């Protein structure tokens, strides 16, 4: 004969042990899954990141609640010439901050670009690299997405730059 079953009363929250972080493998996590559960396709994280970034950009370009710069928001690609030649990439965020990089064909080196753009498209950037700090001043055409202007590196030279806002996520516009 079996002894009668006893029912334990639930412990109070204060007496429960604190959860401890443990490292679990995918095998540990899926070990309790029932055998008749439908098989799922493996998750492609790169594709999910790409879709998430694309959706975030679309939402940022259509949302005008935070900034008047949403028409300027995006990625720009182009080239510069004069005393130095090369290509550049910049990203304009929702509040008008600019960050990016450039590759000098003349010096065979790269440099960083930072700056600001006003809601009417006036661009002021600084390129910093091995040769020093160059100023880039120009304008983004709000209707076409074209960016153009002049650059100057005191003691080195000057020139022009020009480019275009990317047509689609990940596509180069130059």
ABEGO torsion letter per residue (X at the ends): XBBBBBBBBBBBAAABBBBBBBBBBAAAAAAABBAABBBBBBBBAAAAAAAAAAAAAAAAAABAAABAAAAABEBBBBBBBEABBEBBBBBBBAAGBBBEBBBBAAAGBBBBBBEBBBAAGBBBBBBBBAAEBBBBBBBBBAAAGBBBEBBBBBGAEBEBBBBBBBABBGBBAX
